[in-house]
Amino acid sequence: MITIREKQIWYSLLLSIVLSIGLIIHGVFFDLDFSQIERLNIGGFILTWIFVFIFILIIEKLFDLNNNEDIINLRKEIKNIKTRK
């Protein structure tokens, strides 16, 4: 069975691949810098993908910080309730 964390990683991976392609296309066509067309090779794609994937993981961690604190507090409360019984 796939855990929630594994699903998050897979979705982040998929999103980073799509965003990498979009960023390369944006850089080539919207900025009209056709010298960047060489970034469409596999090396340029992998480099862009790595940067985007790391960025997504950092963003995910930042938004998850408050949730981790809340979960820790809820676990403490549950433990206190169980010890009272």
C-alpha positions in Angstrom: 0.0 0.0 0.0 1.3 3.4 -0.9 1.5 5.9 2.0 0.4 9.5 1.8 4.0 10.7 1.8 4.9 8.4 -1.2 1.8 9.8 -3.1 3.0 13.3 -2.3 6.4 12.6 -3.7 5.0 11.0 -6.9 2.6 13.9 -7.5 5.5 16.3 -6.9 7.6 14.4 -9.4 4.9 14.5 -12.0 4.2 18.2 -11.4 7.9 19.0 -11.6 8.2 17.2 -15.0 5.3 19.2 -16.4 6.6 22.5 -15.0 10.1 21.8 -16.4 8.7 21.4 -19.9 6.6 24.5 -19.4 9.5 26.6 -18.2 11.7 25.6 -21.1 8.9 26.3 -23.6 8.3 29.7 -21.8 11.9 30.6 -22.0 12.2 29.8 -25.7 8.9 31.1 -27.1 7.7 33.9 -24.8 11.1 35.5 -24.3 11.9 35.0 -28.0 15.4 33.9 -27.0 15.9 31.1 -29.6 19.5 30.6 -28.4 17.9 28.7 -25.5 16.5 26.1 -27.8 19.5 23.9 -26.9 17.9 23.5 -23.5 15.3 21.3 -25.1 17.9 18.5 -25.1 17.8 15.7 -22.4 20.5 17.3 -20.3 18.8 20.7 -20.2 15.5 19.0 -19.3 17.0 17.0 -16.5 18.8 20.0 -15.1 15.6 22.1 -15.2 13.6 19.1 -13.7 16.0 18.8 -10.8 15.7 22.5 -9.9 11.9 22.4 -10.2 11.6 19.2 -8.1 13.8 20.6 -5.3 11.8 23.8 -5.4 8.5 21.9 -5.1 9.8 19.9 -2.2 11.0 23.0 -0.4 7.6 24.7 -0.9 5.8 21.6 0.3 7.9 21.5 3.4 7.3 25.2 4.1 3.5 24.8 3.9 3.7 21.6 6.0 5.5 23.2 9.0 2.3 24.4 10.7 0.6 21.1 10.1 3.5 19.2 11.8 3.2 21.4 14.9 -0.6 20.9 15.0 -0.2 17.1 14.7 2.4 17.1 17.6 0.0 19.1 19.8 -3.0 16.8 18.9 -0.9 13.7 19.7 0.0 15.2 23.1 -3.7 15.9 23.8 -4.7 12.4 22.8 -2.0 10.9 25.0 -3.2 13.0 27.9 -6.8 11.9 27.4 -5.8 8.2 27.2 -3.7 8.5 30.4 -6.7 10.1 32.3 -8.9 7.0 31.6 
